[in-house]
Amino acid sequence: MNKKSLFLIIGFLLFVISILGFILNLVGISLIIFKPIDDLGYLISSLIKFILLSIGICLVYYAQIVKFKH
């Protein structure tokens, strides 16, 4: 597995998990991996999920733009 596909997979997973965390938090359900973060409060947990979402988007963008040497 090369760097490009690794960055794409990690970025996509971060993006999807953080979006699911946002949507489920609106309904009142929490993912198990976000349970300790949700205990910190709504503002802090939303901020952390937004940061994860941004990192996921940046990783996917970086993997698409940058040419990796094989």
mmCIF file of the N, C-alpha and C atoms, coordinates in Angstrom:
data_MODEL
# 
_entry.id   MODEL 
# 
loop_
_atom_site.group_PDB 
_atom_site.id 
_atom_site.type_symbol 
_atom_site.label_atom_id 
_atom_site.label_alt_id 
_atom_site.label_comp_id 
_atom_site.label_asym_id 
_atom_site.label_entity_id 
_atom_site.label_seq_id 
_atom_site.pdbx_PDB_ins_code 
_atom_site.Cartn_x 
_atom_site.Cartn_y 
_atom_site.Cartn_z 
_atom_site.occupancy 
_atom_site.B_iso_or_equiv 
_atom_site.pdbx_formal_charge 
_atom_site.auth_seq_id 
_atom_site.auth_comp_id 
_atom_site.auth_asym_id 
_atom_site.auth_atom_id 
_atom_site.pdbx_PDB_model_num 
ATOM 1   N N  . MET A 1 1  ? 0.856   -1.176 0.000  1.00 0.00 ? 1  MET A N  1 
ATOM 2   C CA . MET A 1 1  ? 0.000   0.000  0.000  1.00 0.00 ? 1  MET A CA 1 
ATOM 3   C C  . MET A 1 1  ? 0.899   1.235  0.000  1.00 0.00 ? 1  MET A C  1 
ATOM 4   N N  . ASN A 1 2  ? 0.658   2.119  -0.927 1.00 0.00 ? 2  ASN A N  1 
ATOM 5   C CA . ASN A 1 2  ? 1.483   3.328  -0.998 1.00 0.00 ? 2  ASN A CA 1 
ATOM 6   C C  . ASN A 1 2  ? 0.888   4.457  -0.147 1.00 0.00 ? 2  ASN A C  1 
ATOM 7   N N  . LYS A 1 3  ? 1.639   5.548  -0.074 1.00 0.00 ? 3  LYS A N  1 
ATOM 8   C CA . LYS A 1 3  ? 1.232   6.658  0.798  1.00 0.00 ? 3  LYS A CA 1 
ATOM 9   C C  . LYS A 1 3  ? -0.082  7.295  0.358  1.00 0.00 ? 3  LYS A C  1 
ATOM 10  N N  . LYS A 1 4  ? -0.266  7.389  -0.946 1.00 0.00 ? 4  LYS A N  1 
ATOM 11  C CA . LYS A 1 4  ? -1.471  8.048  -1.447 1.00 0.00 ? 4  LYS A CA 1 
ATOM 12  C C  . LYS A 1 4  ? -2.729  7.303  -1.002 1.00 0.00 ? 4  LYS A C  1 
ATOM 13  N N  . SER A 1 5  ? -2.742  5.985  -1.173 1.00 0.00 ? 5  SER A N  1 
ATOM 14  C CA . SER A 1 5  ? -3.927  5.226  -0.779 1.00 0.00 ? 5  SER A CA 1 
ATOM 15  C C  . SER A 1 5  ? -4.102  5.213  0.738  1.00 0.00 ? 5  SER A C  1 
ATOM 16  N N  . LEU A 1 6  ? -2.998  5.211  1.479  1.00 0.00 ? 6  LEU A N  1 
ATOM 17  C CA . LEU A 1 6  ? -3.091  5.265  2.936  1.00 0.00 ? 6  LEU A CA 1 
ATOM 18  C C  . LEU A 1 6  ? -3.705  6.587  3.394  1.00 0.00 ? 6  LEU A C  1 
ATOM 19  N N  . PHE A 1 7  ? -3.253  7.713  2.828  1.00 0.00 ? 7  PHE A N  1 
ATOM 20  C CA . PHE A 1 7  ? -3.824  9.014  3.172  1.00 0.00 ? 7  PHE A CA 1 
ATOM 21  C C  . PHE A 1 7  ? -5.297  9.093  2.779  1.00 0.00 ? 7  PHE A C  1 
ATOM 22  N N  . LEU A 1 8  ? -5.648  8.526  1.629  1.00 0.00 ? 8  LEU A N  1 
ATOM 23  C CA . LEU A 1 8  ? -7.050  8.544  1.203  1.00 0.00 ? 8  LEU A CA 1 
ATOM 24  C C  . LEU A 1 8  ? -7.937  7.750  2.160  1.00 0.00 ? 8  LEU A C  1 
ATOM 25  N N  . ILE A 1 9  ? -7.482  6.585  2.568  1.00 0.00 ? 9  ILE A N  1 
ATOM 26  C CA . ILE A 1 9  ? -8.286  5.753  3.465  1.00 0.00 ? 9  ILE A CA 1 
ATOM 27  C C  . ILE A 1 9  ? -8.438  6.409  4.829  1.00 0.00 ? 9  ILE A C  1 
ATOM 28  N N  . ILE A 1 10 ? -7.335  6.897  5.395  1.00 0.00 ? 10 ILE A N  1 
ATOM 29  C CA . ILE A 1 10 ? -7.400  7.542  6.714  1.00 0.00 ? 10 ILE A CA 1 
ATOM 30  C C  . ILE A 1 10 ? -8.247  8.808  6.662  1.00 0.00 ? 10 ILE A C  1 
ATOM 31  N N  . GLY A 1 11 ? -8.054  9.616  5.630  1.00 0.00 ? 11 GLY A N  1 
ATOM 32  C CA . GLY A 1 11 ? -8.836  10.844 5.491  1.00 0.00 ? 11 GLY A CA 1 
ATOM 33  C C  . GLY A 1 11 ? -10.322 10.567 5.323  1.00 0.00 ? 11 GLY A C  1 
ATOM 34  N N  . PHE A 1 12 ? -10.654 9.571  4.510  1.00 0.00 ? 12 PHE A N  1 
ATOM 35  C CA . PHE A 1 12 ? -12.062 9.227  4.307  1.00 0.00 ? 12 PHE A CA 1 
ATOM 36  C C  . PHE A 1 12 ? -12.689 8.704  5.596  1.00 0.00 ? 12 PHE A C  1 
ATOM 37  N N  . LEU A 1 13 ? -11.963 7.847  6.324  1.00 0.00 ? 13 LEU A N  1 
ATOM 38  C CA . LEU A 1 13 ? -12.496 7.326  7.586  1.00 0.00 ? 13 LEU A CA 1 
ATOM 39  C C  . LEU A 1 13 ? -12.699 8.437  8.617  1.00 0.00 ? 13 LEU A C  1 
ATOM 40  N N  . LEU A 1 14 ? -11.742 9.347  8.726  1.00 0.00 ? 14 LEU A N  1 
ATOM 41  C CA . LEU A 1 14 ? -11.911 10.477 9.650  1.00 0.00 ? 14 LEU A CA 1 
ATOM 42  C C  . LEU A 1 14 ? -13.135 11.312 9.281  1.00 0.00 ? 14 LEU A C  1 
ATOM 43  N N  . PHE A 1 15 ? -13.296 11.557 7.988  1.00 0.00 ? 15 PHE A N  1 
ATOM 44  C CA . PHE A 1 15 ? -14.424 12.357 7.511  1.00 0.00 ? 15 PHE A CA 1 
ATOM 45  C C  . PHE A 1 15 ? -15.749 11.671 7.826  1.00 0.00 ? 15 PHE A C  1 
ATOM 46  N N  . VAL A 1 16 ? -15.862 10.391 7.484  1.00 0.00 ? 16 VAL A N  1 
ATOM 47  C CA . VAL A 1 16 ? -17.122 9.668  7.678  1.00 0.00 ? 16 VAL A CA 1 
ATOM 48  C C  . VAL A 1 16 ? -17.456 9.513  9.159  1.00 0.00 ? 16 VAL A C  1 
ATOM 49  N N  . ILE A 1 17 ? -16.463 9.171  9.975  1.00 0.00 ? 17 ILE A N  1 
ATOM 50  C CA . ILE A 1 17 ? -16.723 8.978  11.400 1.00 0.00 ? 17 ILE A CA 1 
ATOM 51  C C  . ILE A 1 17 ? -17.128 10.295 12.067 1.00 0.00 ? 17 ILE A C  1 
ATOM 52  N N  . SER A 1 18 ? -16.486 11.395 11.684 1.00 0.00 ? 18 SER A N  1 
ATOM 53  C CA . SER A 1 18 ? -16.857 12.670 12.303 1.00 0.00 ? 18 SER A CA 1 
ATOM 54  C C  . SER A 1 18 ? -18.231 13.148 11.835 1.00 0.00 ? 18 SER A C  1 
ATOM 55  N N  . ILE A 1 19 ? -18.575 12.914 10.571 1.00 0.00 ? 19 ILE A N  1 
ATOM 56  C CA . ILE A 1 19 ? -19.924 13.264 10.105 1.00 0.00 ? 19 ILE A CA 1 
ATOM 57  C C  . ILE A 1 19 ? -20.969 12.426 10.831 1.00 0.00 ? 19 ILE A C  1 
ATOM 58  N N  . LEU A 1 20 ? -20.700 11.117 10.972 1.00 0.00 ? 20 LEU A N  1 
ATOM 59  C CA . LEU A 1 20 ? -21.632 10.274 11.730 1.00 0.00 ? 20 LEU A CA 1 
ATOM 60  C C  . LEU A 1 20 ? -21.754 10.739 13.171 1.00 0.00 ? 20 LEU A C  1 
ATOM 61  N N  . GLY A 1 21 ? -20.645 11.159 13.759 1.00 0.00 ? 21 GLY A N  1 
ATOM 62  C CA . GLY A 1 21 ? -20.675 11.665 15.128 1.00 0.00 ? 21 GLY A CA 1 
ATOM 63  C C  . GLY A 1 21 ? -21.550 12.901 15.257 1.00 0.00 ? 21 GLY A C  1 
ATOM 64  N N  . PHE A 1 22 ? -21.443 13.821 14.276 1.00 0.00 ? 22 PHE A N  1 
ATOM 65  C CA . PHE A 1 22 ? -22.284 15.018 14.294 1.00 0.00 ? 22 PHE A CA 1 
ATOM 66  C C  . PHE A 1 22 ? -23.762 14.656 14.164 1.00 0.00 ? 22 PHE A C  1 
ATOM 67  N N  . ILE A 1 23 ? -24.081 13.826 13.191 1.00 0.00 ? 23 ILE A N  1 
ATOM 68  C CA . ILE A 1 23 ? -25.482 13.495 12.922 1.00 0.00 ? 23 ILE A CA 1 
ATOM 69  C C  . ILE A 1 23 ? -26.101 12.742 14.100 1.00 0.00 ? 23 ILE A C  1 
ATOM 70  N N  . LEU A 1 24 ? -25.374 11.755 14.609 1.00 0.00 ? 24 LEU A N  1 
ATOM 71  C CA . LEU A 1 24 ? -25.922 10.988 15.732 1.00 0.00 ? 24 LEU A CA 1 
ATOM 72  C C  . LEU A 1 24 ? -26.017 11.830 16.999 1.00 0.00 ? 24 LEU A C  1 
ATOM 73  N N  . ASN A 1 25 ? -25.134 12.807 17.148 1.00 0.00 ? 25 ASN A N  1 
ATOM 74  C CA . ASN A 1 25 ? -25.190 13.684 18.320 1.00 0.00 ? 25 ASN A CA 1 
ATOM 75  C C  . ASN A 1 25 ? -26.440 14.566 18.280 1.00 0.00 ? 25 ASN A C  1 
ATOM 76  N N  . LEU A 1 26 ? -26.899 14.928 17.092 1.00 0.00 ? 26 LEU A N  1 
ATOM 77  C CA . LEU A 1 26 ? -28.132 15.713 16.975 1.00 0.00 ? 26 LEU A CA 1 
ATOM 78  C C  . LEU A 1 26 ? -29.345 14.908 17.442 1.00 0.00 ? 26 LEU A C  1 
ATOM 79  N N  . VAL A 1 27 ? -29.297 13.595 17.233 1.00 0.00 ? 27 VAL A N  1 
ATOM 80  C CA . VAL A 1 27 ? -30.403 12.727 17.629 1.00 0.00 ? 27 VAL A CA 1 
ATOM 81  C C  . VAL A 1 27 ? -30.304 12.342 19.099 1.00 0.00 ? 27 VAL A C  1 
ATOM 82  N N  . GLY A 1 28 ? -29.108 12.448 19.665 1.00 0.00 ? 28 GLY A N  1 
ATOM 83  C CA . GLY A 1 28 ? -28.919 12.101 21.067 1.00 0.00 ? 28 GLY A CA 1 
ATOM 84  C C  . GLY A 1 28 ? -28.203 10.781 21.270 1.00 0.00 ? 28 GLY A C  1 
ATOM 85  N N  . ILE A 1 29 ? -27.655 10.234 20.183 1.00 0.00 ? 29 ILE A N  1 
ATOM 86  C CA . ILE A 1 29 ? -26.930 8.973  20.249 1.00 0.00 ? 29 ILE A CA 1 
ATOM 87  C C  . ILE A 1 29 ? -25.447 9.281  20.094 1.00 0.00 ? 29 ILE A C  1 
ATOM 88  N N  . SER A 1 30 ? -24.607 8.495  20.768 1.00 0.00 ? 30 SER A N  1 
ATOM 89  C CA . SER A 1 30 ? -23.175 8.716  20.696 1.00 0.00 ? 30 SER A CA 1 
ATOM 90  C C  . SER A 1 30 ? -22.472 7.447  20.235 1.00 0.00 ? 30 SER A C  1 
ATOM 91  N N  . LEU A 1 31 ? -21.510 7.595  19.343 1.00 0.00 ? 31 LEU A N  1 
ATOM 92  C CA . LEU A 1 31 ? -20.678 6.464  18.960 1.00 0.00 ? 31 LEU A CA 1 
ATOM 93  C C  . LEU A 1 31 ? -19.778 6.080  20.137 1.00 0.00 ? 31 LEU A C  1 
ATOM 94  N N  . ILE A 1 32 ? -19.437 4.825  20.218 1.00 0.00 ? 32 ILE A N  1 
ATOM 95  C CA . ILE A 1 32 ? -18.621 4.352  21.341 1.00 0.00 ? 32 ILE A CA 1 
ATOM 96  C C  . ILE A 1 32 ? -17.269 5.051  21.367 1.00 0.00 ? 32 ILE A C  1 
ATOM 97  N N  . ILE A 1 33 ? -16.680 5.299  20.189 1.00 0.00 ? 33 ILE A N  1 
ATOM 98  C CA . ILE A 1 33 ? -15.356 5.932  20.175 1.00 0.00 ? 33 ILE A CA 1 
ATOM 99  C C  . ILE A 1 33 ? -15.407 7.397  20.588 1.00 0.00 ? 33 ILE A C  1 
ATOM 100 N N  . PHE A 1 34 ? -16.587 8.009  20.488 1.00 0.00 ? 34 PHE A N  1 
ATOM 101 C CA . PHE A 1 34 ? -16.728 9.412  20.880 1.00 0.00 ? 34 PHE A CA 1 
ATOM 102 C C  . PHE A 1 34 ? -17.306 9.577  22.290 1.00 0.00 ? 34 PHE A C  1 
ATOM 103 N N  . LYS A 1 35 ? -17.586 8.491  22.986 1.00 0.00 ? 35 LYS A N  1 
ATOM 104 C CA . LYS A 1 35 ? -18.197 8.582  24.319 1.00 0.00 ? 35 LYS A CA 1 
ATOM 105 C C  . LYS A 1 35 ? -17.349 9.401  25.299 1.00 0.00 ? 35 LYS A C  1 
ATOM 106 N N  . PRO A 1 36 ? -16.024 9.172  25.406 1.00 0.00 ? 36 PRO A N  1 
ATOM 107 C CA . PRO A 1 36 ? -15.231 10.010 26.330 1.00 0.00 ? 36 PRO A CA 1 
ATOM 108 C C  . PRO A 1 36 ? -15.188 11.479 25.901 1.00 0.00 ? 36 PRO A C  1 
ATOM 109 N N  . ILE A 1 37 ? -15.213 11.709 24.604 1.00 0.00 ? 37 ILE A N  1 
ATOM 110 C CA . ILE A 1 37 ? -15.186 13.088 24.107 1.00 0.00 ? 37 ILE A CA 1 
ATOM 111 C C  . ILE A 1 37 ? -16.526 13.769 24.377 1.00 0.00 ? 37 ILE A C  1 
ATOM 112 N N  . ASP A 1 38 ? -17.626 13.046 24.216 1.00 0.00 ? 38 ASP A N  1 
ATOM 113 C CA . ASP A 1 38 ? -18.950 13.619 24.463 1.00 0.00 ? 38 ASP A CA 1 
ATOM 114 C C  . ASP A 1 38 ? -19.175 13.945 25.933 1.00 0.00 ? 38 ASP A C  1 
ATOM 115 N N  . ASP A 1 39 ? -18.466 13.258 26.811 1.00 0.00 ? 39 ASP A N  1 
ATOM 116 C CA . ASP A 1 39 ? -18.595 13.552 28.245 1.00 0.00 ? 39 ASP A CA 1 
ATOM 117 C C  . ASP A 1 39 ? -17.971 14.895 28.619 1.00 0.00 ? 39 ASP A C  1 
ATOM 118 N N  . LEU A 1 40 ? -17.140 15.456 27.751 1.00 0.00 ? 40 LEU A N  1 
ATOM 119 C CA . LEU A 1 40 ? -16.503 16.757 28.024 1.00 0.00 ? 40 LEU A CA 1 
ATOM 120 C C  . LEU A 1 40 ? -17.476 17.929 27.851 1.00 0.00 ? 40 LEU A C  1 
ATOM 121 N N  . GLY A 1 41 ? -18.558 17.706 27.151 1.00 0.00 ? 41 GLY A N  1 
ATOM 122 C CA . GLY A 1 41 ? -19.525 18.770 26.906 1.00 0.00 ? 41 GLY A CA 1 
ATOM 123 C C  . GLY A 1 41 ? -19.782 18.921 25.422 1.00 0.00 ? 41 GLY A C  1 
ATOM 124 N N  . TYR A 1 42 ? -20.890 19.569 25.107 1.00 0.00 ? 42 TYR A N  1 
ATOM 125 C CA . TYR A 1 42 ? -21.301 19.670 23.706 1.00 0.00 ? 42 TYR A CA 1 
ATOM 126 C C  . TYR A 1 42 ? -20.336 20.522 22.892 1.00 0.00 ? 42 TYR A C  1 
ATOM 127 N N  . LEU A 1 43 ? -19.902 21.648 23.425 1.00 0.00 ? 43 LEU A N  1 
ATOM 128 C CA . LEU A 1 43 ? -19.045 22.548 22.661 1.00 0.00 ? 43 LEU A CA 1 
ATOM 129 C C  . LEU A 1 43 ? -17.680 21.928 22.371 1.00 0.00 ? 43 LEU A C  1 
ATOM 130 N N  . ILE A 1 44 ? -17.078 21.342 23.372 1.00 0.00 ? 44 ILE A N  1 
ATOM 131 C CA . ILE A 1 44 ? -15.757 20.737 23.200 1.00 0.00 ? 44 ILE A CA 1 
ATOM 132 C C  . ILE A 1 44 ? -15.838 19.543 22.255 1.00 0.00 ? 44 ILE A C  1 
ATOM 133 N N  . SER A 1 45 ? -16.855 18.713 22.414 1.00 0.00 ? 45 SER A N  1 
ATOM 134 C CA . SER A 1 45 ? -16.979 17.541 21.546 1.00 0.00 ? 45 SER A CA 1 
ATOM 135 C C  . SER A 1 45 ? -17.256 17.950 20.103 1.00 0.00 ? 45 SER A C  1 
ATOM 136 N N  . SER A 1 46 ? -18.060 18.979 19.910 1.00 0.00 ? 46 SER A N  1 
ATOM 137 C CA . SER A 1 46 ? -18.315 19.462 18.553 1.00 0.00 ? 46 SER A CA 1 
ATOM 138 C C  . SER A 1 46 ? -17.058 20.051 17.928 1.00 0.00 ? 46 SER A C  1 
ATOM 139 N N  . LEU A 1 47 ? -16.275 20.737 18.723 1.00 0.00 ? 47 LEU A N  1 
ATOM 140 C CA . LEU A 1 47 ? -15.026 21.308 18.225 1.00 0.00 ? 47 LEU A CA 1 
ATOM 141 C C  . LEU A 1 47 ? -14.041 20.208 17.826 1.00 0.00 ? 47 LEU A C  1 
ATOM 142 N N  . ILE A 1 48 ? -13.926 19.182 18.634 1.00 0.00 ? 48 ILE A N  1 
ATOM 143 C CA . ILE A 1 48 ? -13.021 18.068 18.317 1.00 0.00 ? 48 ILE A CA 1 
ATOM 144 C C  . ILE A 1 48 ? -13.494 17.329 17.067 1.00 0.00 ? 48 ILE A C  1 
ATOM 145 N N  . LYS A 1 49 ? -14.791 17.123 16.926 1.00 0.00 ? 49 LYS A N  1 
ATOM 146 C CA . LYS A 1 49 ? -15.326 16.457 15.732 1.00 0.00 ? 49 LYS A CA 1 
ATOM 147 C C  . LYS A 1 49 ? -15.117 17.312 14.490 1.00 0.00 ? 49 LYS A C  1 
ATOM 148 N N  . PHE A 1 50 ? -15.242 18.633 14.630 1.00 0.00 ? 50 PHE A N  1 
ATOM 149 C CA . PHE A 1 50 ? -14.988 19.520 13.493 1.00 0.00 ? 50 PHE A CA 1 
ATOM 150 C C  . PHE A 1 50 ? -13.517 19.484 13.101 1.00 0.00 ? 50 PHE A C  1 
ATOM 151 N N  . ILE A 1 51 ? -12.624 19.410 14.078 1.00 0.00 ? 51 ILE A N  1 
ATOM 152 C CA . ILE A 1 51 ? -11.190 19.311 13.778 1.00 0.00 ? 51 ILE A CA 1 
ATOM 153 C C  . ILE A 1 51 ? -10.899 17.996 13.060 1.00 0.00 ? 51 ILE A C  1 
ATOM 154 N N  . LEU A 1 52 ? -11.489 16.895 13.513 1.00 0.00 ? 52 LEU A N  1 
ATOM 155 C CA . LEU A 1 52 ? -11.305 15.614 12.838 1.00 0.00 ? 52 LEU A CA 1 
ATOM 156 C C  . LEU A 1 52 ? -11.842 15.658 11.408 1.00 0.00 ? 52 LEU A C  1 
ATOM 157 N N  . LEU A 1 53 ? -12.982 16.300 11.220 1.00 0.00 ? 53 LEU A N  1 
ATOM 158 C CA . LEU A 1 53 ? -13.559 16.452 9.895  1.00 0.00 ? 53 LEU A CA 1 
ATOM 159 C C  . LEU A 1 53 ? -12.623 17.238 8.989  1.00 0.00 ? 53 LEU A C  1 
ATOM 160 N N  . SER A 1 54 ? -12.069 18.327 9.498  1.00 0.00 ? 54 SER A N  1 
ATOM 161 C CA . SER A 1 54 ? -11.156 19.154 8.716  1.00 0.00 ? 54 SER A CA 1 
ATOM 162 C C  . SER A 1 54 ? -9.874  18.403 8.364  1.00 0.00 ? 54 SER A C  1 
ATOM 163 N N  . ILE A 1 55 ? -9.347  17.634 9.317  1.00 0.00 ? 55 ILE A N  1 
ATOM 164 C CA . ILE A 1 55 ? -8.144  16.848 9.047  1.00 0.00 ? 55 ILE A CA 1 
ATOM 165 C C  . ILE A 1 55 ? -8.427  15.796 7.978  1.00 0.00 ? 55 ILE A C  1 
ATOM 166 N N  . GLY A 1 56 ? -9.584  15.168 8.036  1.00 0.00 ? 56 GLY A N  1 
ATOM 167 C CA . GLY A 1 56 ? -9.956  14.183 7.023  1.00 0.00 ? 56 GLY A CA 1 
ATOM 168 C C  . GLY A 1 56 ? -10.045 14.788 5.637  1.00 0.00 ? 56 GLY A C  1 
ATOM 169 N N  . ILE A 1 57 ? -10.655 15.956 5.519  1.00 0.00 ? 57 ILE A N  1 
ATOM 170 C CA . ILE A 1 57 ? -10.757 16.625 4.227  1.00 0.00 ? 57 ILE A CA 1 
ATOM 171 C C  . ILE A 1 57 ? -9.375  17.027 3.729  1.00 0.00 ? 57 ILE A C  1 
ATOM 172 N N  . CYS A 1 58 ? -8.539  17.537 4.625  1.00 0.00 ? 58 CYS A N  1 
ATOM 173 C CA . CYS A 1 58 ? -7.182  17.944 4.235  1.00 0.00 ? 58 CYS A CA 1 
ATOM 174 C C  . CYS A 1 58 ? -6.346  16.757 3.784  1.00 0.00 ? 58 CYS A C  1 
ATOM 175 N N  . LEU A 1 59 ? -6.476  15.621 4.443  1.00 0.00 ? 59 LEU A N  1 
ATOM 176 C CA . LEU A 1 59 ? -5.721  14.439 4.036  1.00 0.00 ? 59 LEU A CA 1 
ATOM 177 C C  . LEU A 1 59 ? -6.138  13.944 2.654  1.00 0.00 ? 59 LEU A C  1 
ATOM 178 N N  . VAL A 1 60 ? -7.426  13.934 2.389  1.00 0.00 ? 60 VAL A N  1 
ATOM 179 C CA . VAL A 1 60 ? -7.898  13.519 1.067  1.00 0.00 ? 60 VAL A CA 1 
ATOM 180 C C  . VAL A 1 60 ? -7.424  14.503 0.004  1.00 0.00 ? 60 VAL A C  1 
ATOM 181 N N  . TYR A 1 61 ? -7.510  15.782 0.280  1.00 0.00 ? 61 TYR A N  1 
ATOM 182 C CA . TYR A 1 61 ? -7.044  16.800 -0.658 1.00 0.00 ? 61 TYR A CA 1 
ATOM 183 C C  . TYR A 1 61 ? -5.546  16.671 -0.907 1.00 0.00 ? 61 TYR A C  1 
ATOM 184 N N  . TYR A 1 62 ? -4.788  16.470 0.166  1.00 0.00 ? 62 TYR A N  1 
ATOM 185 C CA . TYR A 1 62 ? -3.339  16.318 0.061  1.00 0.00 ? 62 TYR A CA 1 
ATOM 186 C C  . TYR A 1 62 ? -2.975  15.087 -0.770 1.00 0.00 ? 62 TYR A C  1 
ATOM 187 N N  . ALA A 1 63 ? -3.696  14.001 -0.571 1.00 0.00 ? 63 ALA A N  1 
ATOM 188 C CA . ALA A 1 63 ? -3.417  12.773 -1.317 1.00 0.00 ? 63 ALA A CA 1 
ATOM 189 C C  . ALA A 1 63 ? -3.730  12.934 -2.797 1.00 0.00 ? 63 ALA A C  1 
ATOM 190 N N  . GLN A 1 64 ? -4.709  13.759 -3.119 1.00 0.00 ? 64 GLN A N  1 
ATOM 191 C CA . GLN A 1 64 ? -5.069  13.959 -4.512 1.00 0.00 ? 64 GLN A CA 1 
ATOM 192 C C  . GLN A 1 64 ? -4.132  14.930 -5.233 1.00 0.00 ? 64 GLN A C  1 
ATOM 193 N N  . ILE A 1 65 ? -3.613  15.911 -4.532 1.00 0.00 ? 65 ILE A N  1 
ATOM 194 C CA . ILE A 1 65 ? -2.828  16.963 -5.167 1.00 0.00 ? 65 ILE A CA 1 
ATOM 195 C C  . ILE A 1 65 ? -1.344  16.620 -5.259 1.00 0.00 ? 65 ILE A C  1 
ATOM 196 N N  . VAL A 1 66 ? -0.778  16.122 -4.168 1.00 0.00 ? 66 VAL A N  1 
ATOM 197 C CA . VAL A 1 66 ? 0.659   15.922 -4.104 1.00 0.00 ? 66 VAL A CA 1 
ATOM 198 C C  . VAL A 1 66 ? 1.056   14.659 -4.848 1.00 0.00 ? 66 VAL A C  1 
ATOM 199 N N  . LYS A 1 67 ? 2.135   14.775 -5.626 1.00 0.00 ? 67 LYS A N  1 
ATOM 200 C CA . LYS A 1 67 ? 2.674   13.626 -6.340 1.00 0.00 ? 67 LYS A CA 1 
ATOM 201 C C  . LYS A 1 67 ? 3.686   12.918 -5.433 1.00 0.00 ? 67 LYS A C  1 
ATOM 202 N N  . PHE A 1 68 ? 3.410   11.655 -5.121 1.00 0.00 ? 68 PHE A N  1 
ATOM 203 C CA . PHE A 1 68 ? 4.298   10.884 -4.272 1.00 0.00 ? 68 PHE A CA 1 
ATOM 204 C C  . PHE A 1 68 ? 5.308   10.138 -5.122 1.00 0.00 ? 68 PHE A C  1 
ATOM 205 N N  . LYS A 1 69 ? 6.535   10.046 -4.640 1.00 0.00 ? 69 LYS A N  1 
ATOM 206 C CA . LYS A 1 69 ? 7.559   9.269  -5.331 1.00 0.00 ? 69 LYS A CA 1 
ATOM 207 C C  . LYS A 1 69 ? 7.380   7.801  -4.962 1.00 0.00 ? 69 LYS A C  1 
ATOM 208 N N  . HIS A 1 70 ? 7.517   6.950  -5.943 1.00 0.00 ? 70 HIS A N  1 
ATOM 209 C CA . HIS A 1 70 ? 7.364   5.514  -5.672 1.00 0.00 ? 70 HIS A CA 1 
ATOM 210 C C  . HIS A 1 70 ? 8.659   4.916  -5.266 1.00 0.00 ? 70 HIS A C  1 
# 
